[in-house]
Amino acid sequence: MYDDLIGYAQALRLTLESISALPAESLPVWQLTGRIAAEDLCALVDAPSADVSLKDGYAVRSADVARASAASPVRLRLIGAAQAGSRFSGEVAPGTAVRVLSGACVPYGAEAVVSGEFASDDGAWVTVTADAAPGRNILRRGTDVTRGDLVAPAGTRLRPAQVGLLAAAGHGRVPVVRRPKVAIIATGDEVIAPGKALGTGQLYASNLVTLAAWCAHYGFETAVSVVPDQAAAIERCLTTALDECDAVITSGGAWTGERDLVVHLLDGLPWQKVYHKVKLGPGKAVAFGLARGKPVFCLPGGPPSNQMAFLQLALPGLLKLAGYRRPRLPEVAATLAEPVEGQVDWTQFIGGRLERTPTGDLFHPLQLASRLQSMAQAEALLAIPEGTASIPRGARVRVQLLPGVLSATGLDEPLPAWRRRRPAVVSFVAKSGTGKTTFLEKLLPALKARGLRVGVLKHHAHATPFDIPGKDTYRMAQAGADVVVGACSVQVAVFHQEDGSSDLDAVIARHLAGVDLVLVEGYKRGDYAKIEVHRAACHRDLLCRPEELLALITDEPCPASVPQFGLDDVEAVAGFLCEWVGR
């Protein structure tokens, strides 16, 4: 019966390969939050456009106040003033000062600004009680952004602070990917629209409402319809939807029974059917294709199957249509609180709730009798991938967050201090000779260009020190120093005499807490999210199980239901990691 089903990973790949982002539209900057940049956005101007004062105070020459103190104040002649956005027309000569407000252009000749708390004037003379080295309290031109700098790469989902930076960089309007309008059609003689009187045997179109709510969450406009199981009515509705919308989702009638009309009617439109029936539980009856070049998803009518097929296949397709770089639900690492079982030849998804603990998130599978209650209470989804029969309690897993319920579960609340200090950690693993280090050398500049602070933790299993025997730092450590620091004009090296192999979490918390993302190199055993770099000539099989992987960088497609990138796809991997970190 199921011989014609395709695997979930293949279905997802076919979905994303079949859909391209919609054309761009130009919007004013105040309408950009949450929108997807349609092209690389570079600064058009320097910000600030001139050297400006950071404080209310007095613009001076540093040499004039080098010896100023409360015990020995310096007096300078006051020659003028400048407000925010203006510049004093003259020049600060030796022995003179100009009163400046925060945001005022620094006058010609001035080298520093003495804060008002260390100076005062009587209208003619300024009394200064503290020194001011060159550059003190001055924001240099282009410090915030320099003309030509990349502010937001194409595919960036713009956050409020990024929108403000774009405005500072000179943008008044920005090209963004147009958001899709989605037609949602519920079919069935038993289905009625919410708000109408419910007859015997009838049910409200809760699937329709849930799908529309998901679309609203992402800002997609919807056109909703409830249609009886009548071929002519369904065909009219489909035709109208394809005329007026960018994508179509149907709910119900997706299987092969005599009353399952939707796919049969689409076959007659015609449409380019990409697949029908997937090894996805729940949600196997899902179908996908293109009609007039527009994506059409036919979802099964059972609520769990309907929502799961939407979240795992239709939603990624809609997000791809909307220009998202990573068109998937966000993921986090968690520990499995109870064992779970699936079907070894299917990909099974299980809903659950998250419990926050000092050591990380616990995923508790939901086992409620009510299908709708289980869907409503789920905070995250766990995939049991094809080829895996069970996952034991205590296993580290990746779970998908359900963003539509975050505010109801407390996950939108400010994180406790111990979580705020913890950066995202991803471990890059590979067989020796694959090119992992070379790839990371290329990846780091791409991550930095996107505004991430990145740390690297190099781990090796041998009990040999990183310090060089014979060097002074090595000799001081051997003599008993607990910490040795080497400092020069370009680098600071810190050597702690401790076991850095047994508890990498402690090493990260102590030394890398201030970064956004830590790239771990050479740690295959840990519970961190893993990205494997795979080269077929070096190693035919993967080092990691598919369920352990966050993503795969490979020179050939692999049977793993995770995002896969080529060995040269540095920018794509950087964008993927930015989305994963939440930037």
Secondary structure as UniProt FT lines:
FT   TURN            3..4
FT   STRAND          6..7
FT   HELIX           8..18
FT   STRAND          24..28
FT   HELIX           29..31
FT   TURN            33..34
FT   STRAND          36..37
FT   STRAND          41..42
FT   STRAND          52..53
FT   STRAND          57..60
FT   HELIX           62..65
FT   TURN            66..67
FT   STRAND          74..82
FT   TURN            84..85
FT   TURN            94..95
FT   STRAND          96..100
FT   TURN            102..103
FT   STRAND          112..115
FT   HELIX           116..118
FT   STRAND          119..121
FT   STRAND          125..128
FT   TURN            134..137
FT   STRAND          138..139
FT   TURN            141..142
FT   TURN            147..148
FT   STRAND          150..152
FT   TURN            154..155
FT   HELIX           160..168
FT   TURN            169..170
FT   STRAND          173..177
FT   STRAND          181..187
FT   TURN            189..190
FT   STRAND          191..192
FT   TURN            194..195
FT   TURN            200..201
FT   STRAND          203..204
FT   HELIX           206..217
FT   TURN            218..219
FT   STRAND          221..227
FT   HELIX           231..244
FT   STRAND          247..251
FT   TURN            258..259
FT   HELIX           262..267
FT   STRAND          272..276
FT   STRAND          278..281
FT   TURN            284..285
FT   STRAND          287..291
FT   TURN            292..293
FT   STRAND          294..299
FT   HELIX           303..309
FT   HELIX           310..314
FT   HELIX           315..321
FT   TURN            322..323
FT   STRAND          331..336
FT   STRAND          340..341
FT   TURN            344..345
FT   STRAND          347..357
FT   TURN            358..359
FT   STRAND          360..365
FT   HELIX           371..377
FT   STRAND          380..384
FT   TURN            386..387
FT   STRAND          390..391
FT   TURN            393..394
FT   STRAND          396..401
FT   HELIX           403..405
FT   HELIX           406..409
FT   TURN            410..412
FT   HELIX           417..420
FT   STRAND          424..430
FT   TURN            432..433
FT   HELIX           436..449
FT   TURN            450..451
FT   STRAND          454..458
FT   TURN            469..470
FT   HELIX           472..478
FT   TURN            479..480
FT   STRAND          483..487
FT   STRAND          492..496
FT   HELIX           504..511
FT   TURN            513..514
FT   STRAND          517..521
FT   STRAND          529..534
FT   TURN            536..538
FT   HELIX           546..548
FT   STRAND          549..554
FT   STRAND          564..565
FT   TURN            567..568
FT   HELIX           570..581
//
